[in-house]
Amino acid sequence: MTISDLKAGDVVKVIDSGVEREGVVTDVDKEENQAQVDNGIQEFWYNPDQIIPLPMTEDRLINILGFEKEETPEGVKFKKGPFRLVVHDPGNYTNLDVWYREDHRHFNHALYLHELQNHHLDMTKVQLERVPTHR
């Protein structure tokens, strides 16, 4: 993972004193090559080798990012407002369609949660944040 891939609000996992914790990026310092992450206990600066991207899963889409799930003939659709994500082979996140209004994107590879958040920001101009009830 590179620091330049991260933006404030991105959900990642960090290694903090040997313990893995889920957290939210609060700041990025490209010159120092570090990201500040709120790991649920404190905000701390982490190096790239201490930050682990979270693979996209149904549980994370629903419980971390607040998507609603809908079964369709094309696959499983996840909805949040007018933003849509279709997983064509349920459980296999390597064939995805993502769209918002006229902006439609197809991916032949898995996206990490922070990458989906960054596509959402690019497409909607609104940060896709972790739902408040999740910790």
N, CA, C and O atoms as a GROMACS GRO file, in nm:
protein
  540
    1MET      N    1   0.085  -0.118   0.000
    1MET     CA    2   0.000   0.000   0.000
    1MET      C    3   0.089   0.124   0.000
    1MET      O    4   0.190   0.128   0.070
    2THR      N    5   0.051   0.222  -0.078
    2THR     CA    6   0.126   0.347  -0.077
    2THR      C    7   0.042   0.455  -0.010
    2THR      O    8  -0.081   0.456  -0.018
    3ILE      N    9   0.111   0.545   0.056
    3ILE     CA   10   0.043   0.654   0.128
    3ILE      C   11  -0.037   0.740   0.031
    3ILE      O   12  -0.143   0.791   0.067
    4SER      N   13   0.013   0.758  -0.091
    4SER     CA   14  -0.057   0.844  -0.187
    4SER      C   15  -0.193   0.787  -0.228
    4SER      O   16  -0.275   0.860  -0.284
    5ASP      N   17  -0.219   0.658  -0.200
    5ASP     CA   18  -0.349   0.597  -0.229
    5ASP      C   19  -0.455   0.635  -0.127
    5ASP      O   20  -0.574   0.614  -0.150
    6LEU      N   21  -0.413   0.690  -0.014
    6LEU     CA   22  -0.505   0.714   0.097
    6LEU      C   23  -0.556   0.857   0.102
    6LEU      O   24  -0.487   0.951   0.063
    7LYS      N   25  -0.679   0.870   0.150
    7LYS     CA   26  -0.740   1.001   0.172
    7LYS      C   27  -0.807   0.999   0.309
    7LYS      O   28  -0.842   0.892   0.360
    8ALA      N   29  -0.824   1.116   0.368
    8ALA     CA   30  -0.894   1.125   0.497
    8ALA      C   31  -1.031   1.061   0.484
    8ALA      O   32  -1.103   1.085   0.387
    9GLY      N   33  -1.068   0.981   0.582
    9GLY     CA   34  -1.196   0.911   0.581
    9GLY      C   35  -1.186   0.766   0.538
    9GLY      O   36  -1.278   0.688   0.562
   10ASP      N   37  -1.074   0.727   0.474
   10ASP     CA   38  -1.058   0.589   0.428
   10ASP      C   39  -1.048   0.493   0.547
   10ASP      O   40  -0.983   0.523   0.647
   11VAL      N   41  -1.113   0.379   0.534
   11VAL     CA   42  -1.110   0.276   0.637
   11VAL      C   43  -1.000   0.176   0.603
   11VAL      O   44  -0.997   0.121   0.493
   12VAL      N   45  -0.910   0.154   0.698
   12VAL     CA   46  -0.797   0.063   0.680
   12VAL      C   47  -0.776  -0.015   0.810
   12VAL      O   48  -0.845   0.008   0.910
   13LYS      N   49  -0.681  -0.106   0.807
   13LYS     CA   50  -0.638  -0.174   0.928
   13LYS      C   51  -0.495  -0.131   0.954
   13LYS      O   52  -0.418  -0.113   0.859
   14VAL      N   53  -0.457  -0.112   1.081
   14VAL     CA   54  -0.320  -0.074   1.116
   14VAL      C   55  -0.263  -0.176   1.213
   14VAL      O   56  -0.335  -0.242   1.288
   15ILE      N   57  -0.131  -0.187   1.210
   15ILE     CA   58  -0.060  -0.270   1.306
   15ILE      C   59  -0.005  -0.175   1.411
   15ILE      O   60   0.085  -0.096   1.383
   16ASP      N   61  -0.060  -0.184   1.532
   16ASP     CA   62  -0.025  -0.094   1.641
   16ASP      C   63   0.034  -0.176   1.754
   16ASP      O   64  -0.039  -0.246   1.825
   17SER      N   65   0.166  -0.168   1.772
   17SER     CA   66   0.237  -0.246   1.875
   17SER      C   67   0.206  -0.395   1.862
   17SER      O   68   0.183  -0.464   1.961
   18GLY      N   69   0.207  -0.444   1.738
   18GLY     CA   70   0.184  -0.586   1.712
   18GLY      C   71   0.038  -0.628   1.708
   18GLY      O   72   0.008  -0.743   1.678
   19VAL      N   73  -0.053  -0.535   1.736
   19VAL     CA   74  -0.197  -0.565   1.736
   19VAL      C   75  -0.261  -0.501   1.613
   19VAL      O   76  -0.238  -0.383   1.586
   20GLU      N   77  -0.342  -0.579   1.539
   20GLU     CA   78  -0.413  -0.524   1.424
   20GLU      C   79  -0.542  -0.459   1.471
   20GLU      O   80  -0.619  -0.519   1.545
   21ARG      N   81  -0.564  -0.334   1.427
   21ARG     CA   82  -0.684  -0.259   1.462
   21ARG      C   83  -0.739  -0.192   1.337
   21ARG      O   84  -0.664  -0.143   1.252
   22GLU      N   85  -0.871  -0.191   1.327
   22GLU     CA   86  -0.935  -0.118   1.219
   22GLU      C   87  -0.936   0.029   1.255
   22GLU      O   88  -0.953   0.064   1.372
   23GLY      N   89  -0.916   0.115   1.155
   23GLY     CA   90  -0.916   0.258   1.182
   23GLY      C   91  -0.957   0.339   1.062
   23GLY      O   92  -0.982   0.286   0.954
   24VAL      N   93  -0.962   0.470   1.083
   24VAL     CA   94  -1.000   0.564   0.978
   24VAL      C   95  -0.887   0.664   0.961
   24VAL      O   96  -0.838   0.722   1.058
   25VAL      N   97  -0.845   0.684   0.836
   25VAL     CA   98  -0.741   0.781   0.805
   25VAL      C   99  -0.795   0.920   0.837
   25VAL      O  100  -0.905   0.957   0.794
   26THR      N  101  -0.717   0.998   0.913
   26THR     CA  102  -0.759   1.134   0.946
   26THR      C  103  -0.673   1.239   0.876
   26THR      O  104  -0.715   1.354   0.863
   27ASP      N  105  -0.553   1.200   0.832
   27ASP     CA  106  -0.463   1.294   0.763
   27ASP      C  107  -0.359   1.213   0.687
   27ASP      O  108  -0.330   1.099   0.723
   28VAL      N  109  -0.302   1.273   0.584
   28VAL     CA  110  -0.197   1.210   0.504
   28VAL      C  111  -0.085   1.310   0.486
   28VAL      O  112  -0.108   1.425   0.449
   29ASP      N  113   0.038   1.266   0.513
   29ASP     CA  114   0.157   1.349   0.493
   29ASP      C  115   0.243   1.280   0.388
   29ASP      O  116   0.319   1.189   0.420
   30LYS      N  117   0.230   1.326   0.263
   30LYS     CA  118   0.303   1.261   0.153
   30LYS      C  119   0.453   1.284   0.163
   30LYS      O  120   0.531   1.199   0.121
   31GLU      N  121   0.495   1.399   0.216
   31GLU     CA  122   0.638   1.427   0.231
   31GLU      C  123   0.704   1.332   0.331
   31GLU      O  124   0.814   1.284   0.308
   32GLU      N  125   0.635   1.306   0.442
   32GLU     CA  126   0.687   1.214   0.545
   32GLU      C  127   0.651   1.069   0.515
   32GLU      O  128   0.697   0.978   0.584
   33ASN      N  129   0.567   1.048   0.413
   33ASN     CA  130   0.521   0.915   0.373
   33ASN      C  131   0.452   0.844   0.490
   33ASN      O  132   0.482   0.728   0.520
   34GLN      N  133   0.360   0.914   0.554
   34GLN     CA  134   0.285   0.858   0.666
   34GLN      C  135   0.138   0.899   0.658
   34GLN      O  136   0.103   1.000   0.596
   35ALA      N  137   0.055   0.818   0.721
   35ALA     CA  138  -0.087   0.850   0.733
   35ALA      C  139  -0.124   0.850   0.880
   35ALA      O  140  -0.083   0.762   0.956
   36GLN      N  141  -0.203   0.949   0.919
   36GLN     CA  142  -0.253   0.953   1.056
   36GLN      C  143  -0.386   0.876   1.058
   36GLN      O  144  -0.476   0.904   0.978
   37VAL      N  145  -0.396   0.780   1.150
   37VAL     CA  146  -0.513   0.694   1.156
   37VAL      C  147  -0.569   0.694   1.298
   37VAL      O  148  -0.495   0.679   1.395
   38ASP      N  149  -0.700   0.711   1.308
   38ASP     CA  150  -0.770   0.696   1.435
   38ASP      C  151  -0.804   0.547   1.446
   38ASP      O  152  -0.890   0.497   1.375
   39ASN      N  153  -0.734   0.478   1.536
   39ASN     CA  154  -0.750   0.333   1.548
   39ASN      C  155  -0.855   0.293   1.652
   39ASN      O  156  -0.861   0.176   1.692
   40GLY      N  157  -0.935   0.387   1.695
   40GLY     CA  158  -1.038   0.358   1.793
   40GLY      C  159  -0.993   0.386   1.935
   40GLY      O  160  -1.076   0.398   2.026
   41ILE      N  161  -0.863   0.397   1.954
   41ILE     CA  162  -0.807   0.428   2.086
   41ILE      C  163  -0.740   0.564   2.082
   41ILE      O  164  -0.755   0.645   2.174
   42GLN      N  165  -0.665   0.588   1.974
   42GLN     CA  166  -0.594   0.715   1.959
   42GLN      C  167  -0.567   0.742   1.812
   42GLN      O  168  -0.580   0.653   1.728
   43GLU      N  169  -0.531   0.866   1.781
   43GLU     CA  170  -0.483   0.899   1.647
   43GLU      C  171  -0.331   0.891   1.652
   43GLU      O  172  -0.268   0.941   1.745
   44PHE      N  173  -0.274   0.826   1.550
   44PHE     CA  174  -0.129   0.807   1.548
   44PHE      C  175  -0.084   0.803   1.403
   44PHE      O  176  -0.160   0.766   1.314
   45TRP      N  177   0.041   0.844   1.381
   45TRP     CA  178   0.099   0.841   1.246
   45TRP      C  179   0.158   0.702   1.219
   45TRP      O  180   0.231   0.647   1.302
   46TYR      N  181   0.126   0.646   1.103
   46TYR     CA  182   0.172   0.512   1.065
   46TYR      C  183   0.247   0.517   0.933
   46TYR      O  184   0.215   0.597   0.844
   47ASN      N  185   0.348   0.432   0.921
   47ASN     CA  186   0.422   0.412   0.796
   47ASN      C  187   0.344   0.315   0.707
   47ASN      O  188   0.258   0.242   0.756
   48PRO      N  189   0.373   0.313   0.576
   48PRO     CA  190   0.300   0.224   0.485
   48PRO      C  191   0.304   0.077   0.527
   48PRO      O  192   0.206   0.005   0.507
   49ASP      N  193   0.416   0.031   0.583
   49ASP     CA  194   0.425  -0.110   0.621
   49ASP      C  195   0.342  -0.144   0.745
   49ASP      O  196   0.332  -0.261   0.782
   50GLN      N  197   0.282  -0.044   0.809
   50GLN     CA  198   0.196  -0.066   0.925
   50GLN      C  199   0.047  -0.054   0.889
   50GLN      O  200  -0.040  -0.068   0.975
   51ILE      N  201   0.019  -0.027   0.761
   51ILE     CA  202  -0.119  -0.007   0.716
   51ILE      C  203  -0.156  -0.120   0.621
   51ILE      O  204  -0.085  -0.149   0.525
   52ILE      N  205  -0.270  -0.184   0.650
   52ILE     CA  206  -0.316  -0.298   0.571
   52ILE      C  207  -0.450  -0.260   0.507
   52ILE      O  208  -0.542  -0.220   0.578
   53PRO      N  209  -0.461  -0.273   0.374
   53PRO     CA  210  -0.591  -0.244   0.311
   53PRO      C  211  -0.692  -0.352   0.347
   53PRO      O  212  -0.656  -0.469   0.362
   54LEU      N  213  -0.818  -0.314   0.360
   54LEU     CA  214  -0.925  -0.409   0.391
   54LEU      C  215  -0.992  -0.454   0.262
   54LEU      O  216  -1.041  -0.371   0.186
   55PRO      N  217  -0.995  -0.585   0.236
   55PRO     CA  218  -1.067  -0.634   0.118
   55PRO      C  219  -1.216  -0.603   0.130
   55PRO      O  220  -1.272  -0.601   0.240
   56MET      N  221  -1.280  -0.580   0.017
   56MET     CA  222  -1.423  -0.554   0.015
   56MET      C  223  -1.497  -0.685   0.041
   56MET      O  224  -1.469  -0.786  -0.023
   57THR      N  225  -1.592  -0.683   0.134
   57THR     CA  226  -1.678  -0.797   0.162
   57THR      C  227  -1.820  -0.745   0.182
   57THR      O  228  -1.842  -0.626   0.205
   58GLU      N  229  -1.916  -0.836   0.174
   58GLU     CA  230  -2.055  -0.797   0.198
   58GLU      C  231  -2.071  -0.737   0.337
   58GLU      O  232  -2.137  -0.634   0.353
   59ASP      N  233  -2.012  -0.801   0.436
   59ASP     CA  234  -2.022  -0.752   0.574
   59ASP      C  235  -1.967  -0.610   0.586
   59ASP      O  236  -2.029  -0.525   0.650
   60ARG      N  237  -1.852  -0.584   0.526
   60ARG     CA  238  -1.792  -0.451   0.535
   60ARG      C  239  -1.874  -0.346   0.460
   60ARG      O  240  -1.890  -0.234   0.507
   61LEU      N  241  -1.926  -0.384   0.343
   61LEU     CA  242  -2.009  -0.289   0.267
   61LEU      C  243  -2.132  -0.248   0.347
   61LEU      O  244  -2.170  -0.131   0.348
   62ILE      N  245  -2.195  -0.345   0.414
   62ILE     CA  246  -2.318  -0.317   0.488
   62ILE      C  247  -2.290  -0.255   0.624
   62ILE      O  248  -2.347  -0.152   0.658
   63ASN      N  249  -2.201  -0.316   0.700
   63ASN     CA  250  -2.183  -0.276   0.840
   63ASN      C  251  -2.081  -0.165   0.862
   63ASN      O  252  -2.089  -0.095   0.963
   64ILE      N  253  -1.987  -0.148   0.771
   64ILE     CA  254  -1.888  -0.040   0.787
   64ILE      C  255  -1.928   0.082   0.705
   64ILE      O  256  -1.921   0.195   0.754
   65LEU      N  257  -1.971   0.060   0.579
   65LEU     CA  258  -2.001   0.173   0.492
   65LEU      C  259  -2.151   0.202   0.477
   65LEU      O  260  -2.188   0.303   0.418
   66GLY      N  261  -2.237   0.116   0.530
   66GLY     CA  262  -2.379   0.146   0.533
   66GLY      C  263  -2.456   0.122   0.405
   66GLY      O  264  -2.560   0.185   0.383
   67PHE      N  265  -2.408   0.032   0.319
   67PHE     CA  266  -2.481   0.000   0.196
   67PHE      C  267  -2.601  -0.088   0.227
   67PHE      O  268  -2.602  -0.160   0.328
   68GLU      N  269  -2.702  -0.083   0.140
   68GLU     CA  270  -2.816  -0.174   0.145
   68GLU      C  271  -2.795  -0.279   0.037
   68GLU      O  272  -2.748  -0.248  -0.072
   69LYS      N  273  -2.830  -0.403   0.068
   69LYS     CA  274  -2.810  -0.515  -0.024
   69LYS      C  275  -2.942  -0.550  -0.094
   69LYS      O  276  -3.048  -0.548  -0.033
   70GLU      N  277  -2.930  -0.582  -0.224
   70GLU     CA  278  -3.046  -0.626  -0.302
   70GLU      C  279  -3.001  -0.736  -0.396
   70GLU      O  280  -2.904  -0.720  -0.470
   71GLU      N  281  -3.071  -0.850  -0.394
   71GLU     CA  282  -3.042  -0.960  -0.487
   71GLU      C  283  -3.106  -0.926  -0.621
   71GLU      O  284  -3.222  -0.887  -0.627
   72THR      N  285  -3.030  -0.941  -0.730
   72THR     CA  286  -3.082  -0.916  -0.864
   72THR      C  287  -3.037  -1.029  -0.956
   72THR      O  288  -2.946  -1.104  -0.921
   73PRO      N  289  -3.098  -1.043  -1.074
   73PRO     CA  290  -3.053  -1.146  -1.170
   73PRO      C  291  -2.908  -1.125  -1.216
   73PRO      O  292  -2.840  -1.221  -1.253
   74GLU      N  293  -2.860  -1.001  -1.213
   74GLU     CA  294  -2.723  -0.970  -1.256
   74GLU      C  295  -2.620  -0.998  -1.147
   74GLU      O  296  -2.500  -0.999  -1.175
   75GLY      N  297  -2.666  -1.022  -1.024
   75GLY     CA  298  -2.575  -1.042  -0.912
   75GLY      C  299  -2.628  -0.969  -0.790
   75GLY      O  300  -2.747  -0.936  -0.783
   76VAL      N  301  -2.541  -0.943  -0.696
   76VAL     CA  302  -2.582  -0.873  -0.574
   76VAL      C  303  -2.554  -0.724  -0.592
   76VAL      O  304  -2.442  -0.683  -0.623
   77LYS      N  305  -2.658  -0.645  -0.570
   77LYS     CA  306  -2.645  -0.500  -0.583
   77LYS      C  307  -2.637  -0.439  -0.444
   77LYS      O  308  -2.714  -0.474  -0.354
   78PHE      N  309  -2.541  -0.348  -0.426
   78PHE     CA  310  -2.528  -0.273  -0.303
   78PHE      C  311  -2.557  -0.128  -0.335
   78PHE      O  312  -2.501  -0.072  -0.430
   79LYS      N  313  -2.645  -0.065  -0.255
   79LYS     CA  314  -2.692   0.070  -0.285
   79LYS      C  315  -2.667   0.161  -0.166
   79LYS      O  316  -2.684   0.123  -0.050
   80LYS      N  317  -2.626   0.282  -0.198
   80LYS     CA  318  -2.617   0.388  -0.098
   80LYS      C  319  -2.653   0.517  -0.170
   80LYS      O  320  -2.574   0.571  -0.246
   81GLY      N  321  -2.775   0.565  -0.144
   81GLY     CA  322  -2.824   0.680  -0.219
   81GLY      C  323  -2.828   0.641  -0.367
   81GLY      O  324  -2.868   0.529  -0.399
   82PRO      N  325  -2.788   0.731  -0.458
   82PRO     CA  326  -2.788   0.699  -0.600
   82PRO      C  327  -2.662   0.622  -0.646
   82PRO      O  328  -2.650   0.590  -0.764
   83PHE      N  329  -2.570   0.593  -0.554
   83PHE     CA  330  -2.447   0.519  -0.586
   83PHE      C  331  -2.476   0.370  -0.583
   83PHE      O  332  -2.540   0.321  -0.489
   84ARG      N  333  -2.430   0.297  -0.684
   84ARG     CA  334  -2.457   0.154  -0.695
   84ARG      C  335  -2.328   0.076  -0.719
   84ARG      O  336  -2.233   0.125  -0.780
   85LEU      N  337  -2.328  -0.047  -0.667
   85LEU     CA  338  -2.219  -0.142  -0.686
   85LEU      C  339  -2.283  -0.277  -0.711
   85LEU      O  340  -2.366  -0.322  -0.632
   86VAL      N  341  -2.246  -0.344  -0.822
   86VAL     CA  342  -2.298  -0.478  -0.850
   86VAL      C  343  -2.182  -0.576  -0.850
   86VAL      O  344  -2.083  -0.557  -0.920
   87VAL      N  345  -2.197  -0.681  -0.768
   87VAL     CA  346  -2.102  -0.792  -0.765
   87VAL      C  347  -2.168  -0.902  -0.849
   87VAL      O  348  -2.266  -0.962  -0.806
   88HIS      N  349  -2.112  -0.927  -0.969
   88HIS     CA  350  -2.177  -1.018  -1.064
   88HIS      C  351  -2.172  -1.164  -1.019
   88HIS      O  352  -2.262  -1.241  -1.050
   89ASP      N  353  -2.068  -1.201  -0.946
   89ASP     CA  354  -2.054  -1.337  -0.894
   89ASP      C  355  -2.049  -1.324  -0.742
   89ASP      O  356  -1.942  -1.305  -0.685
   90PRO      N  357  -2.165  -1.336  -0.674
   90PRO     CA  358  -2.171  -1.311  -0.530
   90PRO      C  359  -2.061  -1.383  -0.452
   90PRO      O  360  -2.039  -1.503  -0.468
   91GLY      N  361  -1.994  -1.306  -0.367
   91GLY     CA  362  -1.883  -1.360  -0.289
   91GLY      C  363  -1.749  -1.343  -0.357
   91GLY      O  364  -1.645  -1.351  -0.291
   92ASN      N  365  -1.750  -1.320  -0.489
   92ASN     CA  366  -1.626  -1.301  -0.565
   92ASN      C  367  -1.623  -1.156  -0.612
   92ASN      O  368  -1.699  -1.117  -0.701
   93TYR      N  369  -1.537  -1.079  -0.553
   93TYR     CA  370  -1.536  -0.934  -0.577
   93TYR      C  371  -1.438  -0.893  -0.687
   93TYR      O  372  -1.378  -0.785  -0.681
   94THR      N  373  -1.422  -0.981  -0.790
   94THR     CA  374  -1.329  -0.949  -0.899
   94THR      C  375  -1.400  -0.913  -1.029
   94THR      O  376  -1.334  -0.893  -1.130
   95ASN      N  377  -1.532  -0.906  -1.028
   95ASN     CA  378  -1.609  -0.865  -1.146
   95ASN      C  379  -1.717  -0.769  -1.098
   95ASN      O  380  -1.827  -0.811  -1.061
   96LEU      N  381  -1.684  -0.640  -1.099
   96LEU     CA  382  -1.768  -0.538  -1.038
   96LEU      C  383  -1.809  -0.430  -1.136
   96LEU      O  384  -1.734  -0.393  -1.226
   97ASP      N  385  -1.929  -0.380  -1.117
   97ASP     CA  386  -1.972  -0.258  -1.184
   97ASP      C  387  -2.008  -0.158  -1.076
   97ASP      O  388  -2.079  -0.189  -0.980
   98VAL      N  389  -1.958  -0.036  -1.092
   98VAL     CA  390  -1.984   0.072  -0.999
   98VAL      C  391  -2.038   0.188  -1.081
   98VAL      O  392  -1.982   0.222  -1.185
   99TRP      N  393  -2.147   0.250  -1.036
   99TRP     CA  394  -2.195   0.366  -1.110
   99TRP      C  395  -2.265   0.466  -1.020
   99TRP      O  396  -2.320   0.435  -0.914
  100TYR      N  397  -2.260   0.588  -1.070
  100TYR     CA  398  -2.329   0.701  -1.009
  100TYR      C  399  -2.376   0.789  -1.124
  100TYR      O  400  -2.295   0.849  -1.194
  101ARG      N  401  -2.506   0.795  -1.141
  101ARG     CA  402  -2.565   0.870  -1.252
  101ARG      C  403  -2.506   0.822  -1.384
  101ARG      O  404  -2.517   0.704  -1.416
  102GLU      N  405  -2.444   0.911  -1.463
  102GLU     CA  406  -2.391   0.869  -1.594
  102GLU      C  407  -2.250   0.812  -1.588
  102GLU      O  408  -2.199   0.763  -1.689
  103ASP      N  409  -2.186   0.818  -1.473
  103ASP     CA  410  -2.048   0.767  -1.456
  103ASP      C  411  -2.054   0.619  -1.419
  103ASP      O  412  -2.093   0.583  -1.308
  104HIS      N  413  -2.016   0.534  -1.514
  104HIS     CA  414  -2.022   0.388  -1.497
  104HIS      C  415  -1.881   0.332  -1.510
  104HIS      O  416  -1.810   0.363  -1.606
  105ARG      N  417  -1.839   0.250  -1.414
  105ARG     CA  418  -1.704   0.193  -1.416
  105ARG      C  419  -1.711   0.043  -1.393
  105ARG      O  420  -1.788  -0.005  -1.310
  106HIS      N  421  -1.629  -0.031  -1.468
  106HIS     CA  422  -1.622  -0.176  -1.454
  106HIS      C  423  -1.482  -0.214  -1.406
  106HIS      O  424  -1.383  -0.156  -1.450
  107PHE      N  425  -1.475  -0.311  -1.316
  107PHE     CA  426  -1.347  -0.357  -1.262
  107PHE      C  427  -1.339  -0.509  -1.276
  107PHE      O  428  -1.432  -0.580  -1.239
  108ASN      N  429  -1.225  -0.557  -1.328
  108ASN     CA  430  -1.198  -0.701  -1.341
  108ASN      C  431  -1.111  -0.750  -1.227
  108ASN      O  432  -1.060  -0.862  -1.232
  109HIS      N  433  -1.094  -0.670  -1.126
  109HIS     CA  434  -1.008  -0.706  -1.014
  109HIS      C  435  -1.075  -0.658  -0.885
  109HIS      O  436  -1.160  -0.569  -0.886
  110ALA      N  437  -1.035  -0.718  -0.777
  110ALA     CA  438  -1.092  -0.681  -0.647
  110ALA      C  439  -1.050  -0.539  -0.610
  110ALA      O  440  -0.938  -0.497  -0.638
  111LEU      N  441  -1.140  -0.468  -0.547
  111LEU     CA  442  -1.109  -0.336  -0.492
  111LEU      C  443  -1.101  -0.348  -0.341
  111LEU      O  444  -1.179  -0.420  -0.279
  112TYR      N  445  -1.007  -0.277  -0.284
  112TYR     CA  446  -1.004  -0.265  -0.139
  112TYR      C  447  -1.106  -0.160  -0.097
  112TYR      O  448  -1.148  -0.078  -0.178
  113LEU      N  449  -1.145  -0.165   0.029
  113LEU     CA  450  -1.246  -0.072   0.080
  113LEU      C  451  -1.207   0.073   0.056
  113LEU      O  452  -1.290   0.154   0.014
  114HIS      N  453  -1.081   0.108   0.082
  114HIS     CA  454  -1.038   0.247   0.063
  114HIS      C  455  -1.042   0.287  -0.084
  114HIS      O  456  -1.066   0.403  -0.116
  115GLU      N  457  -1.018   0.190  -0.175
  115GLU     CA  458  -1.025   0.221  -0.318
  115GLU      C  459  -1.169   0.251  -0.359
  115GLU      O  460  -1.195   0.344  -0.436
  116LEU      N  461  -1.264   0.172  -0.308
  116LEU     CA  462  -1.405   0.199  -0.334
  116LEU      C  463  -1.442   0.337  -0.280
  116LEU      O  464  -1.512   0.413  -0.346
  117GLN      N  465  -1.396   0.368  -0.159
  117GLN     CA  466  -1.424   0.500  -0.100
  117GLN      C  467  -1.370   0.611  -0.189
  117GLN      O  468  -1.435   0.714  -0.206
  118ASN      N  469  -1.252   0.591  -0.246
  118ASN     CA  470  -1.191   0.694  -0.331
  118ASN      C  471  -1.263   0.706  -0.465
  118ASN      O  472  -1.276   0.817  -0.517
  119HIS      N  473  -1.312   0.595  -0.521
  119HIS     CA  474  -1.393   0.602  -0.643
  119HIS      C  475  -1.523   0.676  -0.613
  119HIS      O  476  -1.568   0.759  -0.693
  120HIS      N  477  -1.584   0.646  -0.500
  120HIS     CA  478  -1.708   0.713  -0.460
  120HIS      C  479  -1.686   0.864  -0.451
  120HIS      O  480  -1.766   0.942  -0.501
  121LEU      N  481  -1.576   0.904  -0.388
  121LEU     CA  482  -1.544   1.047  -0.375
  121LEU      C  483  -1.523   1.110  -0.512
  121LEU      O  484  -1.572   1.220  -0.539
  122ASP      N  485  -1.450   1.040  -0.600
  122ASP     CA  486  -1.424   1.092  -0.734
  122ASP      C  487  -1.554   1.106  -0.815
  122ASP      O  488  -1.570   1.203  -0.889
  123MET      N  489  -1.644   1.011  -0.799
  123MET     CA  490  -1.766   1.011  -0.878
  123MET      C  491  -1.874   1.104  -0.822
  123MET      O  492  -1.945   1.170  -0.898
  124THR      N  493  -1.887   1.109  -0.690
  124THR     CA  494  -1.998   1.184  -0.629
  124THR      C  495  -1.955   1.316  -0.566
  124THR      O  496  -2.038   1.402  -0.537
  125LYS      N  497  -1.824   1.332  -0.546
  125LYS     CA  498  -1.766   1.449  -0.477
  125LYS      C  499  -1.803   1.450  -0.328
  125LYS      O  500  -1.790   1.553  -0.262
  126VAL      N  501  -1.848   1.336  -0.276
  126VAL     CA  502  -1.884   1.321  -0.135
  126VAL      C  503  -1.807   1.202  -0.079
  126VAL      O  504  -1.801   1.096  -0.141
  127GLN      N  505  -1.748   1.220   0.040
  127GLN     CA  506  -1.672   1.113   0.104
  127GLN      C  507  -1.767   1.002   0.150
  127GLN      O  508  -1.870   1.029   0.213
  128LEU      N  509  -1.733   0.879   0.120
  128LEU     CA  510  -1.807   0.762   0.168
  128LEU      C  511  -1.747   0.722   0.302
  128LEU      O  512  -1.642   0.660   0.309
  129GLU      N  513  -1.816   0.760   0.408
  129GLU     CA  514  -1.761   0.745   0.543
  129GLU      C  515  -1.814   0.621   0.612
  129GLU      O  516  -1.918   0.566   0.577
  130ARG      N  517  -1.738   0.579   0.712
  130ARG     CA  518  -1.780   0.468   0.797
  130ARG      C  519  -1.908   0.509   0.870
  130ARG      O  520  -1.921   0.623   0.915
  131VAL      N  521  -2.002   0.415   0.881
  131VAL     CA  522  -2.125   0.446   0.954
  131VAL      C  523  -2.093   0.461   1.102
  131VAL      O  524  -2.010   0.386   1.155
  132PRO      N  525  -2.156   0.556   1.170
  132PRO     CA  526  -2.120   0.589   1.308
  132PRO      C  527  -2.133   0.475   1.408
  132PRO      O  528  -2.061   0.474   1.508
  133THR      N  529  -2.221   0.379   1.384
  133THR     CA  530  -2.243   0.273   1.482
  133THR      C  531  -2.134   0.167   1.479
  133THR      O  532  -2.130   0.083   1.569
  134HIS      N  533  -2.046   0.170   1.378
  134HIS     CA  534  -1.944   0.065   1.366
  134HIS      C  535  -1.816   0.105   1.437
  134HIS      O  536  -1.768   0.217   1.421
  135ARG      N  537  -1.761   0.014   1.514
  135ARG     CA  538  -1.628   0.029   1.578
  135ARG      C  539  -1.561  -0.103   1.584
  135ARG      O  540  -1.449  -0.113   1.634
   0.00000   0.00000   0.00000
